Amino acid sequence: MAAGKPGDPQEAALQELTRRISIAPFIEMKAGESRTMAFIGPPGRGKTTSLIKLAIQRGLAARVPVRIYSAGAHGVGAQEQMARYAAILGVPWHAYESLDALNLALTGDGWRGLALIDTPGISPADRNELEEFRRFFSARPEIETHLVLRANACSADILQVLTRFSGLTPSRLLFTGVDEARDPVSMTDVLIRGGILQPLREPGSAYQRIWRR
């Protein structure tokens, strides 16, 4: 879709759609502050990649201390990959298969900085693992839970994942593969209907760009 002009009906529709999307820009951290973010979702959605990008852009580039945690039963290859990433970035990395152990690690050590939690890809059908993480996040309400989804999935699939993970009370939606999406219809539909905040640097920018192709 070509760029619209002021007064263009298509441009007006675009502005109305983006107005309805709840935006949660990343608030820059100050010295001495703490923030903990977890990345959740089914396998293959880009959780680990998103975590690493955030560690670089919002942590290291801003001179904010970063820690990375792997929570739950990751595969051996996934843990080795995260260990390599952490070594390259020069940040501490800790793996906790037990969520109780991770809960203890996050409690009371006085550390300040950006803590990022990588979770295993959870099948929406795995009720036991979903319940285990639900209990963990319920006990740690300060953790921002980012549900990672693919922008090029259909609305029905995205909404099914959103429903299955609703018990984990995700506070943000994070879409990957935005530039590869043919159009933003499914993504926009979910953002408006889901009512969950979408973290973006510039409100609506990604959606406006792909709507205007």
Beta strands, then each sheet from edge to edge (+ up, - down):
strand 1: 35-40
strand 2: 66-71
strand 3: 93-96
strand 4: 114-118
strand 5: 144-150
strand 6: 172-176
sheet 1: 3+ 2+ 4+ 1+ 5+ 6+
end
